[in-house]
Amino acid sequence: MSNITPKPLSPTDKIYPPGEKMKPESINRITKKLPVSFPENKSPIPFSPIVQATLMKDGTFQVRAVFLVARKPKGQKDDEDHKEDELDFDIYQNWYIDLDGQRQLQFFIAYDILDDPEPDFDVYETSFKAKPYPYGKDTFATIKTIQTFLWDIDPVSSRGTETNVQHG
């Protein structure tokens, strides 16, 4: 019998979040706001996003989030098609069933940036509508809370928050 040893992750391996990547047309916008500074920051771990989730009267599920991302160091580029100060985001939606058999909903705001502690952060705002669960009616009706994560696709750092759902 042989032992199976998993290959360790290298610093360049990417880990994408679970769930389905949302189509751009379901994301209303991701807007960059004025930067803020935390001069004493010594941690590469991101701040938790600030999230509002609302089950609308028409049955749609609206999510709004404000989040901070460390400013890219001067000269760092994603690839040759992007400017130095641009950062690309993808939003993933993940439905799962918890241990009590209830539907649960998670969102992952994914990006890729170096994990060096930075004192300066760009503030971003986004809003999007969740995609309904593929089976059953009133798929959002039983959702009481959601989880939203800021997810750096390198395997070093992510941070999330749990939000109560409002009824609007």
N, C-alpha and C positions, 0 to 999 in steps of 0.2 A: 504494500500500500504506500502511496506517495502523499506527501503533504502538499497542500495548495497554499501558497503564500501570495496574498494580493500584492500587486505592484504598488509601491508607495507613490503618492502624488508628487510631481515635480512642481517647482514654483511657477512654471509656465502652463501647467494644465488648467483648463477652464472647467468649471462646474456650473451648469445652467440649472435654474430652478425648476421644480416640478410644475406640471400643469401645461396649459395650452397658451402659446404666445398670442396675445390679442392682436387683431387686425388693426392697422392704423386708423381705419375709418371709425372704429369704436372708441378711439381715444380722442377726446375733444381737443386737447392741447397739452403740451408740456412747455411751460413758459419759464424762462430764466429771469430771476429778479435781481435786485441789488445784492452784492456780497455782504457777509457778516464776518466778524472776526472773533475768535476765541484764542487769544494770544498764549494762554497757558496750556493749550491742548497738547498732550503727549501720547495720545492713543490713536492707533489706526482704525479703531472700531467706529463705524458711522453712528450718528445720532439717530434715534428712532423717528420715523415719520410722524407727522401730525395728520390724522385722518378723520374724515366725516363720511359716514355711510348712511344713505337714506333709501328706504323702500318707498317709492313714489306711488301716488294714488292710481296711476295708470298701470301699476304692476312692474315697472322697470326699477332697476337697482342702480342708483347713482353713487359714485365714489369720488370724493375730492381729497387730495393730499398735498401737503406742503412738506418738502424734505430738503435737507442740507447735504451737499456733496463737497468734499474737500476740493479746493481749486487745483486744477492740473498744474504741475510745475511747469515753468516756462520751458518751451521746447518739446514737451511731450505731445505726441500726436497719436491718434487712434490708428490711422493708416494714411496713405498719401492723398486720399480724397477728402480729408477733413482738415479744417483749420485747427490751430493750436488750442483755441479756447472753446471749441465745440465738444460736446459729450453726447454720445448716442444712448438712448434709453429704450428698453423693451419692457412691456408689462405682460406678465404671465398671470393667468387665472387658473386656480386649482380647486376643483370640487373634490371632496372626499367624505367618507362616512366615518363618524367617530365611533367609539366603543359602545355608545348607547344606541347606535343605529340611526343617528340624526345626520342630515346633510350639513356639511361645514364648507366654508368658503375662505380661500386665501388668495392674496395678490402679492406678486413679487415685482418690484420696480428694479430691473436689472441694468447694470452698467459695468464698465471695465475701466479701472484707473489704478495707478500705483497706490500701495497701502502705506505710504510714509505718513507719519503724523504731520498735519498741516494746521497752521493757525487760521487760515482764511477759507471760508466756505461760500459756495454759490448756493443761493436759495432758488428752488424750483417749485412750481405749482402745476398740478395736473388735475384733470377730471376725466372720468370715463364711465361708461355704462357696462355693467357686468353682463356676461352671456348667461342665459338661463340654463339650468340643469337639463340635460337632454331627455330625461324621463320624468313624466308626471306633470301635473298642473300646479300652478302657483308655486313654482320652485323656490322663490325667495321668501315665502310666507313664514317658514319656520326658522329662518336665519335670525338669530338674536345678536350674535357678534361676528365680526370678521377679523382675520389676521392680515396685516400688511407688513411686508418686509422690504427694506432697502437692501439689495443683494448685489454685492460685487462679485462678478463671475469668476474671479480667481478664488482659490479655496481659503482665503485668509479671513475675510470679514463680511458679516451681514448683521442686520439688526432689525427687529420687528416690534410691532405693537398690536394690541387687541383693542377693537373699537366696538362700542355698542351701536346697534342699528337703530336709527330714528325712523319714525313713520311720518311721511309727509303727504 
